[in-house]
C-alpha cells in the first residue's frame, strides 16, 4: 500500500492498481475455477474447447486463468500491483495479437477464439494503462 498522502497522484494510481489487481485477480480466478465445470471431457490442451458464455476454454486455459488470478491478487496483497498489472497486461497484449492468427491453427493449445482475443486485448489495455500510469 502506498505511504503517501491520499491527495497525491501516486497514491491514487497506486490504489487503482491495487483495486484492479484484486478485481481482475478475483475474476480470473473465478473464471478458471468455473471453467473446470464447463470443460469436463475436453482434452487438456485441446484445440477446440467448450464454450463458457462466448469464450472457448480447455483445462490448460483454466489453469492459466487461475495462475493469472493468483498473481494479480497476490501482487495487490503485497503492494506490487502496478508491476503485476504491467506484466500481465503486456503478456495479454501479446496473447491477444498472436491469438488472432492461431484460432484455426494446430498451435492453438489454449482453445482461443476471437472473443477470447478481444477480451485479452481489452484486459491488456486496462492493465497496461493503469500499471504504466504510476510515477
N, C-alpha and C positions, 0 to 999 in steps of 0.2 A: 504494500500500500504506500502511496506517496506520502511523504512527510513534509509537504509544503502547504501553504495556506490554501484554503478552498477557493479563493478568488483567483489564483494564478492559472494560466492556461495549461501548464504542465499537470497540475492536479486534476483538472477537468479531463484532459486527454487520458491521463493515467486511469482515472476511474471509468472512463468509457471503454478503455482497453480491458479492464478487469470485468466490467459488465458483459462485454462481448465474449470474453473468454469463458466466463461461466455460462452465459446464454447459449452460445454456439456449441460449447462443450456438452452441455446437457442435451441439446437437441441431437447432436451427432451420436452421443452415447445411447440415447433412447432409440434412435432410428436403427443403430447397429443391433441392439438387443431385440427389437420388434422384428427386424429383418430376418432373424433366425426362424421365427414362426412362419414367415412367408416363404422362406427358401427351403423348406424341408423337401428332400428328394431331388434337389439341384446339385450337380457336381460342384466340388469345392471351387474350382476356377473355371466353371462352365462359361462358354461364350454367350449363351442365352440364359438369362436368369428368369426369375418370377417377378411379376410387377408388384410394386408397393406404391400405390397411387399411380403416378405416371412413370416411375423410375424402376429400372430393372436392377435386381440385386442377385448376388450369389453369395455363398458363405465367405469367400475371401473379401468381397466388398464390405460385408457386415463387420468382419474383424478390423478392417481399415477404419470404418466409421467409429468403432469402439475405441481404437487406439487414438484417433484424432480427438474424440471427445475427452478422453482421459488426459491427453496432452494439453488441450486448451484449458480445461477446468483446473488441472493440476498447476499449470503455469500461472493462472489467475490467482490461485490459492497462495503460491509462494512469491507473488509480486513480480512475475516475469511475463505478464500477459502481453505486453507490447512486442516482445521478442517472439513469443509463440504465435501471436496473430500474424506477424510479418512472415514468419517461416511457413506457417500453414497456408497463408494467402498466396505466397509465391509458388508453393507446391500445387495448390489447387488451380492457379492460373495455368501452370504447365500442363496439368492433367486435363483441364478444360480445353485447351488448344489441341493437344495431342489426341485427346478423345474424339475430336471431330473427325479425325482421319481413321480411327480404329473401330468405329461402330459396326462395320460389316467385315471385320478382319479376324483372322485366326489369332492375332495378337491381343485380342480384346479379352483378357483374362479377368477383368472386373465386371463383365456384362454391362458395359456402359452403353447408354443410348443418348439421343440428342437432348432430352430433358435433363438427364444427369449432367451432360456437358454444360448446359446453360446454367444449371444450379451451381455447379462448381465454379464457373466464371463469375457468377453473381456473388458467391461466398468470397471468392478471391478479391473482388473489387472492394467489398465492405471491410474484410480483414486487413488488406493492404492499406486501404485508405485511412483507417483508424490506427493501425500499427505503425505506419510511417509518419503519422502526424505528430508524434512526440518530438519534443525539442531537445 
